[in-house]
Amino acid sequence: MMRFRTKFLALLLAALAMSDVATAADPDSLQARVTVTAMTYDDGFGVALRSPAGICSDPVAGEVFVADAGNGRVLIYDRQLNCIYAFRHYVTEKETGRAVPGSPKGMAVNRDGEILIIDALSDRLELLDFRGRVIDGFQPNRLIGDTSLRLKASCLAVDDFDNFYIVVTGDITRILVVDRDLRLVRQMGEKGNLPAQLNTPVAIAVHGGRIYVGDLYGIPAVKIFDTTGQFLSGFAGHDIQRQDLTFPVGFSFLSDGSGGEFILVADGLRQAVKVYTPEGEPFTMIGGVGSLPGLVQYPSGLASDGLSSFYVVERVGGRVQRYEIK
């Protein structure tokens, strides 16, 4: 049944390819040029995604990584969302010391295809090779030299120099920067309600020498820092206005094809990808709640190829969609 469903979706997408996701009054607007060009609900072998919790991309290899949390595995797709590999992620059960299936929730991939992964069932982060074999790992409290702290990683990102930026919460709220060998480079940020502080960070990205943090309760909802941790600016609130965000779960950054650039933010509760200018001004919105191509159901992550395509993973929808700006 699942294979039939997948084939049907492939035919549906073929018919919908190059069709508008949403009609804009201005035919030259960004929204009118966004199309869905690929979609998947499974691993290519009939095993459906279950509560997928995160997504990231490797533009060098042209691969897309999906944390299939409900199945305790990581799926690797090509740019057209054909699954090329899958592996299970295991964690150590504290009571018995046995390896048990995990629940991967966030990942970042460096230029060598190594994957740093957060698992909801463990406070340990692991660095894996491109086939899921463990290279190294660490616990955040040990990394900063204070094992009395109870800490858990909530989200992470990687920069152009293969440094990982990891948000930890618990007894403290902080961004830890580690190099490709998992050595601590610096710490930044603190818990608080001021614009320059972190209240409840739920998403992070690094782009163009800036750190973007999505904050569930903090104002602004998107906080922007330089890579030393100096607060620069922010945008959006948590109200009902067009520019606001309820649950900013992921970022991507895209060119509009004519030299301009946009910041995309997936809103996990408003069922949309909101598009902002580099200055944080609202530009347009993509999506809306639903199961048809282009619509979304509780997005849980966002990634891009760095050019004109981006990917949205949906926790409730149980799928990944590839959008392209034409």
C-alpha positions in Angstrom: 0.0 0.0 0.0 2.8 2.4 0.9 4.6 1.8 -2.4 1.4 2.4 -4.3 1.0 5.6 -2.3 4.5 6.7 -3.1 4.0 6.0 -6.8 0.8 7.9 -6.8 2.5 10.9 -5.2 5.2 10.7 -7.8 2.6 10.9 -10.6 0.8 13.7 -8.8 4.1 15.7 -8.4 4.9 15.2 -12.1 1.6 16.7 -12.9 2.1 19.6 -10.5 5.7 20.3 -11.3 6.2 23.9 -12.2 2.7 24.8 -11.0 2.3 27.6 -8.5 2.1 26.8 -4.8 0.1 30.0 -4.3 -1.1 32.6 -6.7 0.1 36.1 -6.0 -1.4 39.3 -7.4 1.9 40.3 -8.8 3.2 37.6 -11.2 6.7 38.7 -10.6 6.5 38.2 -6.8 8.5 35.6 -5.0 5.5 33.7 -3.9 4.2 33.2 -7.5 7.5 31.7 -8.5 7.7 29.1 -5.8 6.9 25.5 -6.9 7.0 22.1 -5.3 9.3 19.9 -7.3 9.7 16.8 -5.1 8.0 15.2 -2.1 8.4 12.0 0.0 6.5 10.3 2.8 8.9 7.4 3.3 12.4 5.9 2.8 11.7 4.7 -0.7 11.0 1.1 0.5 7.6 1.7 2.0 8.5 2.5 5.6 6.7 5.8 6.4 8.2 8.7 8.2 7.1 8.9 11.8 7.2 12.3 13.6 10.3 13.5 11.7 11.9 16.1 13.9 14.7 17.8 12.0 16.4 18.3 8.7 19.7 19.6 7.4 21.5 19.7 4.1 25.0 19.1 2.7 25.3 21.4 -0.3 28.7 20.0 -1.1 27.4 16.4 -1.6 23.9 17.5 -2.6 22.3 15.4 0.2 19.4 16.1 2.6 19.4 14.5 6.1 16.2 13.9 7.9 15.9 12.9 11.6 13.1 10.3 11.5 12.5 10.5 15.3 9.6 8.1 15.5 11.5 5.3 13.8 14.8 6.1 15.6 16.8 6.6 12.4 18.4 9.1 10.0 17.5 9.1 6.3 19.7 10.5 3.6 18.1 11.8 0.4 19.5 13.3 -2.8 18.3 16.7 -4.0 15.2 15.2 -5.6 14.3 13.4 -2.3 15.3 9.9 -3.5 16.4 8.0 -0.4 20.0 6.8 -0.9 20.8 5.6 2.6 19.3 5.1 6.1 20.7 4.1 9.5 19.3 3.7 13.0 20.6 5.7 15.8 21.1 4.1 19.2 21.6 5.5 22.7 22.8 4.0 25.9 20.1 3.1 28.4 21.2 4.5 31.8 19.6 1.8 33.8 21.2 -1.2 32.0 24.0 0.3 29.9 22.5 -1.4 26.8 22.2 0.2 23.4 18.5 1.0 22.6 16.8 2.7 19.7 17.0 6.5 20.0 14.9 9.4 18.9 17.1 11.7 16.8 15.8 15.3 16.8 18.5 17.5 15.3 21.6 17.3 13.1 24.2 19.4 11.4 26.6 18.1 8.7 30.1 19.4 8.0 31.9 19.5 4.7 33.3 16.0 5.1 29.8 14.6 5.6 30.2 14.0 9.3 27.0 14.3 11.3 26.7 15.8 14.7 23.4 14.6 16.1 21.2 15.4 19.1 19.0 12.6 20.4 15.9 13.3 22.6 16.6 10.2 24.7 20.2 11.1 25.6 22.1 14.1 26.9 25.1 13.0 24.8 25.8 14.4 21.4 27.6 12.1 18.9 29.6 12.8 15.8 28.9 10.1 13.1 30.4 9.4 9.8 28.3 9.5 6.6 27.1 6.0 7.3 26.1 6.5 10.9 29.2 5.0 12.6 30.2 6.8 15.8 33.4 8.8 15.6 33.3 10.7 18.9 30.8 12.2 21.3 30.5 14.4 24.4 28.2 15.6 27.1 27.8 19.4 27.2 28.4 19.7 31.0 31.7 17.8 30.7 32.7 19.9 27.7 32.5 23.1 29.8 34.0 21.4 32.8 31.1 21.4 35.3 29.5 17.9 35.7 27.2 19.3 38.4 25.1 21.1 35.7 22.1 19.4 34.1 22.3 20.3 30.5 20.6 19.1 27.3 21.2 20.3 23.7 18.1 21.6 22.0 19.3 22.6 18.5 22.5 23.0 16.5 24.0 24.4 13.3 27.4 24.5 11.5 29.3 27.4 9.9 31.4 27.6 6.8 34.5 26.6 8.8 33.0 23.4 10.2 32.5 24.8 13.7 29.3 23.6 15.4 27.0 25.9 17.3 25.0 24.1 19.9 22.2 25.5 22.1 22.1 24.0 25.5 19.4 24.5 28.1 18.8 23.3 31.6 20.6 24.8 34.6 22.1 27.3 32.2 21.1 28.5 28.7 24.0 29.0 26.4 25.4 28.6 22.9 28.5 26.4 22.8 30.9 26.7 19.8 33.0 23.6 19.2 35.4 22.9 16.3 35.4 19.9 14.0 37.4 17.9 16.6 34.7 18.7 19.2 37.0 21.0 21.2 35.3 23.9 22.9 36.1 27.2 21.2 33.9 29.6 23.2 30.6 30.0 25.0 28.1 32.8 24.5 24.7 34.0 25.6 22.8 33.8 28.8 19.3 33.1 30.1 17.0 36.1 30.3 14.1 38.2 28.9 16.1 41.1 27.4 16.5 41.2 23.6 20.1 40.2 23.8 19.4 37.3 26.1 18.0 33.8 25.4 14.7 32.8 26.9 13.7 29.6 25.2 15.8 29.0 22.1 14.4 26.4 19.8 16.3 26.9 16.5 19.7 28.2 15.4 21.4 28.9 12.1 24.7 30.4 11.0 24.9 32.4 7.8 27.1 35.2 6.5 29.0 35.6 9.7 25.8 35.9 11.8 24.0 33.6 14.2 20.2 33.5 14.0 18.3 32.1 17.0 14.6 31.4 17.1 13.2 32.0 20.5 9.9 30.5 21.6 9.0 33.1 24.2 11.8 35.7 23.9 11.3 39.1 22.1 12.4 39.5 19.4 11.4 36.0 18.2 14.5 35.9 15.9 17.7 37.2 17.6 20.8 37.9 15.5 24.3 37.8 16.9 27.8 38.0 15.4 29.9 34.9 15.8 31.5 36.3 19.0 28.1 36.5 20.6 27.5 40.2 20.3 23.8 41.0 19.9 23.2 42.8 16.6 19.5 43.0 16.0 16.3 40.9 15.7 12.9 40.8 14.3 9.3 39.5 14.8 7.3 39.1 17.9 4.8 36.5 19.1 1.6 38.4 18.4 -0.9 38.0 15.6 0.6 40.4 13.1 1.8 39.4 9.7 5.5 39.7 10.7 5.1 37.7 13.9 6.1 34.1 14.7 4.6 31.6 17.1 7.1 28.8 17.0 10.3 29.5 14.9 11.6 26.0 14.3 14.0 26.4 11.5 15.9 28.8 9.1 17.1 28.8 5.6 18.6 31.5 3.4 18.0 31.8 -0.3 18.7 33.9 -3.3 15.8 35.2 -5.3 17.7 34.6 -8.6 18.4 38.3 -9.2 21.0 39.0 -6.6 18.6 39.5 -3.6 18.5 37.3 -0.6 15.8 36.3 1.8 15.6 34.8 5.3 13.1 32.0 5.6 11.7 30.9 8.9 9.5 27.9 9.4 6.7 28.5 12.0 5.7 25.2 13.6 2.3 26.4 14.8 1.2 28.8 12.1 1.7 26.1 9.4 3.8 28.3 7.2 7.3 29.4 6.0 7.6 33.1 6.5 9.9 35.1 4.2 11.8 38.1 5.4 14.2 40.6 3.9 17.8 40.7 5.3 16.6 43.6 7.4 13.9 41.5 9.0 11.0 43.0 7.1 8.1 40.7 6.3 8.0 39.9 2.6 5.7 37.0 1.9 4.4 33.7 3.3 4.6 30.2 1.8 2.4 27.3 2.9 -0.8 27.2 4.9 -2.3 24.2 6.7 -3.1 21.2 4.6 -1.9 18.0 3.0 -1.8 19.2 -0.6 1.6 19.9 -2.2 2.9 23.2 -1.0 0.7 23.2 2.2 2.2 22.0 5.5 1.2 20.3 8.7 3.2 21.3 11.7 6.6 21.8 10.1 9.5 20.8 12.4 12.5 21.9 10.3 13.8 23.8 7.3 16.9 23.5 5.2 18.1 24.9 1.9 20.7 24.1 -0.8 22.0 27.6 -0.4 20.8 28.6 -3.9 17.2 28.5 -5.0 15.7 25.4 -3.3 14.6 24.7 0.2 13.1 21.7 2.1 10.4 21.5 4.7 9.9 18.5 7.0 6.5 18.1 8.7 6.1 16.4 12.0 2.4 15.8 11.7 2.3 15.6 7.9 5.1 13.0 8.0 6.7 14.1 4.8 9.4 16.3 3.2 8.8 18.7 0.4 11.2 20.4 -1.9 10.3 23.9 -3.0 12.1 25.8 -5.7 12.2 29.4 -6.7 11.9 29.7 -10.5 
